Amino acid sequence: MTDYFTCSAVRDLVEPIAAGDVAVETVVREHLETCPRCAAALASARRIEMLLAERPAATAPARFTPAVMARIRRERWRTEQHVDRIFNLAIAAAIVLVTGGIVALFNVNGLLGAAAVAWQLMTAATKEGVSTAAPRLGTYIAAAAFMASALAMWWWAERRLSL
């Protein structure tokens, strides 16, 4: 298991080492000296880097940079528009809530009556919901148990795959 992890870690470093982006640490050097597969991968990556260095670098078309910058500006502008819309909606909602609060303060009796009616409707709906759901309580418990077992199996499988 340790050799696999070490090979995997070294394979992740082969390209940066071949490009000269990463210094070779002692542990990595020792592994490369003892593992023929990793040493061959590094030699292959170094050959590819050498071939790439011999070829001239491609130049970007003349309109590439302005086109990319225009696209970035356009995306940033769209994002700012989206944020502005959300902000404006939040301000409008706050104004409606404040206005409603002020109106409610001047009409306390109407507000209390509306709250009482809402409470009665909520109580009636709750009683009806409980009486309807009570015969199906076993079904809900079984569904919750199936859901919990499915989540447990998923967690176990993900954990096993990450090892």
N, C-alpha and C positions, 0 to 999 in steps of 0.2 A: 504494500500500500504506500509506503514511503517513497519507493522508487517511482511509482506512477505519479505521485504528487510532485516529486522533484522533476521528472521528465516534463510533466505538464507545465510546471512553473518555468522551466528552462525554455520550452518551446514557445511560450509567450514572450520570452526575451530575445529569441534568436534574431528576428528582424531588426529590432532596435540596436542590438549589438552589432549586427552586420553593417548597419547604416552609420554606426559610430555615435548614435544618440545616447547610448547607455554604456557606462564603464562596466567591465566584466569584474564581478566580485569573486572573491576566493572560492566561495562555495560553488558558484556557477562554473568557474574554471575547472575545479576538481571534478564536477559532474561531467563536463564536456570531455575531460581526459579519460573518464572511465565508461562513458556511454557512447557506443558507436553510432546509434541512431541520432542522438542529439548533435554529435559532432558532424555527422553527414548533413544534417539539416542546416547547421551553421555554415558549413562549407558551401552548400548550395545557395544559401542566402547571400553569402559574400560574392559568389560568382555572378548572381543576378545584379547585385549592387554595382559590381565592376562593369558589367555590360551596360547598365543604365547610365553610369558615369561617362562612358565612351560616346553615347548618343547625345546629340544636342537637345537641349530642353525646348519643348514646344512653347511657342509664344501665344498668348491669348489674342483673339481677334480685337481689332481696334475698338469696337463698340461693346466689348464684354464688360469692362468696368463701369461705364455709364449705365448700361442696361441693368446690371446687378444693383447699383446704387439707386436707380429709379425704382426698382422693385422693392428694395428695402424701405425707401421713403413711402411708397404706396402702402405697403403692409403696416408700417408704423402709423400712417395716417388713418387707415381702417381701424386699427386697434384703438387709437385715440378717439375716433368717432364712436366706437362701441362703448368705451368708458364714459364718454360724454352723455350718450343716451341713457345709460344706467344711472348716472349721477342725476340727470334731469328727471328721470322717473322717480328716483328716491326723493328729490326735492318736492316734486308734485305730490307724492304720497304723504310727505311730512306736512305740507300745507293743508291737504285734505284732513289729516288727522288733527292738526291744531285747530282748524276751522270747526271741525266736528266737535272737538272738546269745548271750544268756546260756546258753540250753540247749545251743547248739552248742559253747560253750566247755567245758562239762562233758562233752560227748560228741565229742571231737576225732576219734577213730577213725571214728565213724559219719559225721561231716561229710566227712572225707577220702574215705571210700568212696563217699558220694553224689556228691562232686565228680568222682571218677574215672569213675563210671557216666555222669554227665552229659557229661563230656568224650568218652567213647567214643560215646555216642549222637550228639553233635554232629558228631564226625568222620565217622561213618558217613553221617549225613544230608547232610553237605557233599559227600562223595565221590559219593553217589547223585545229588545235585542237579547237580553239575558234569557228570557223565556224561550226565545227561538233557538238560541245557541246551546242551551243546557242539554237537550236530548242528543246533540252532536258532540258533546264534550269528549267522549271516548275517541271519536274520529280525530279531533284536534290534538289530543294527547298522542295518538299513534302517529299522526303526521309530524309532530314535533320530534318524536323519537326517531322516525325515519330520517328526518332532516339532520338531527344531531349525529346519527350514525354515518350518514353520507359525508358530512363535514369532517368527521373523525377519520374516515377512510381517505378522503382527499388530503388531509393534513399529513397522514401517515405516508401516502404515496409521494407527496412533494418532498417530504423529509428524506425518504429513501433515495429519491432521484438526486438530491443535492449532496449526498454523501459521496 
